[in-house]
Amino acid sequence: MADVAFTDANFDQEVLKAAMPVMVDFWAPWCQPCKMVGPTIEALAVDYAGKVKVGKMNVDENAQIPGQFGIMGIPTVILFQNGQPVKSFVGVQAKETYKVAIEEVLK
Amino acid sequence: MLYDVIIIGSGPSGLTAAIYTTRASLKTLVLAGSKWGGQLMLTSVIENFPGFPEGIEGPELMANMRKQAEKHGAEIIDTDFVSGDFIKQPFVLKTGEKEYQAKSVIIATGADARWLGVKGEEERIGKGVSCCATCDAMFFRAKNVIIVGGGDSAMEEALVLAKVAASVTIVHRRGEFKASSIMLKRAKENPKISFLLNSQIEEILGDYRVQSVKVKNNVTGEEREMPIDGVFVAIGHIPNTTVFKGIETDKEGYIAVKEHYQTNIPGVFVSGDVHDKRYRQAITAAGYGSSAALEVEKWLADHE
């Protein structure tokens, strides 16, 4: 499964009410480190297809949800489970770091 | 699998070294790391890399270097080097999953941004504490921010922030600047930018965000609290050397260089910001990469 594009409009349905854990990458096109995280997120979307929903939210086009979650730095990646943020990562992380967190919620 | 050379790091230094070693027909592996491309991946336009009169985006420059190294046969994998056995030949290098063997090694792991290391900082990274103005400036529209540092990167970040923030205060622990006169002039001429010299941040305060900082005047010793919405840190870099056991470093953690880019271990070479605390330019890093690669070529020829 390809990574999902989350928006202010679909966030409630796609993330908070999702049946499976969701990983959201908050990014923007002018943010260089975000470009380093992007491919990792896309790979995770494939690796965890059917188990975890993985996608990105462009903070340039969507201001409401990033504000609601107090995001003041990107890239920030938040892992949600049952509508709650359970883990958040600021800055570029190794793929392994995200995987460890995902494996933890899949237990 | 035995490689003639394994290059650890994939900034301008590591990739230039890879271009040279592959063109010299050495079997080359680059352990590029999960953050491949190094510091230039975090910059926008590079105006001082020769050959690009209009400048070039950092990530584009790095993608080109990578393509060039791959074209000549370098094998590049985006995993982190975890540990190495440099005691006997061949050297054994481990990533999380695999082991690789090499006759020679070039350490080109570069350096990462240095944080202040004060109370209240770490837990607020991404909540008002940042080291990337281009990334995070938009979250500080019409807000008041501090930038810590006195070099070119501090001035550059201040200018980026001044485009959106209400005010930018440059806090610098000394009375004079390392920044070039052109950057300093640009910052001084910007009406939104002010300076707080001979001062340092002692603590960052707030609920979960940044709401104020404790600032100490280094001359008088006086401390005061200053309300602020964001703290941007631009105080230089620390070399990425903690993973190398048995490789000598200097007091600040930079790899100690013997003659011709050799480390204390014969067959292990070094290039770029991981040993260079003086120039730290994309072009010097690339230059060191080519030099180290030529030394590797010579060393292997002498030891076969």
Contacts between the chains, C-beta under 8 A, distances in Angstrom:
chain1	res1	chain2	res2	distance
A	28	B	135	7.7
A	28	B	138	7.4
A	30	B	134	6.7
A	31	B	132	7.6
A	31	B	134	6.9
A	31	B	135	4.3
A	32	B	41	5.8
A	32	B	42	4.9
A	32	B	43	6.7
A	32	B	44	7.0
A	32	B	58	6.8
A	32	B	59	6.1
A	32	B	132	7.8
A	32	B	134	6.8
A	32	B	135	7.2
A	33	B	41	7.2
A	33	B	42	5.6
A	33	B	132	6.4
A	33	B	135	6.1
A	34	B	135	7.2
A	35	B	41	7.3
A	35	B	59	6.0
A	36	B	35	5.9
A	36	B	36	7.7
A	36	B	37	7.3
A	36	B	41	5.7
A	40	B	34	7.6
A	59	B	138	7.7
A	60	B	138	7.6
A	70	B	127	6.3
A	70	B	208	6.6
A	70	B	209	7.0
A	71	B	126	7.3
A	71	B	139	7.4
A	72	B	126	6.5
A	72	B	127	5.6
A	72	B	128	5.3
A	72	B	130	7.6
A	72	B	136	6.5
A	72	B	139	4.3
A	72	B	140	7.7
A	72	B	209	7.1
A	72	B	230	7.2
A	73	B	125	6.9
A	73	B	126	3.6
A	73	B	127	7.1
A	73	B	128	7.9
A	73	B	129	7.8
A	73	B	130	5.0
A	73	B	132	7.7
A	73	B	135	6.8
A	73	B	136	4.7
A	73	B	139	7.0
A	74	B	135	5.5
A	74	B	136	6.6
A	75	B	135	7.7
A	76	B	126	5.5
A	88	B	126	7.8
A	90	B	125	5.3
A	90	B	126	3.1
A	91	B	125	7.1
A	91	B	126	7.1
A	92	B	34	7.6
A	92	B	35	5.2
A	93	B	34	7.5
A	94	B	34	3.6
A	94	B	35	7.8
A	94	B	80	5.9
A	95	B	34	6.2
A	96	B	34	7.4
A	96	B	80	8.0
A	96	B	96	6.0
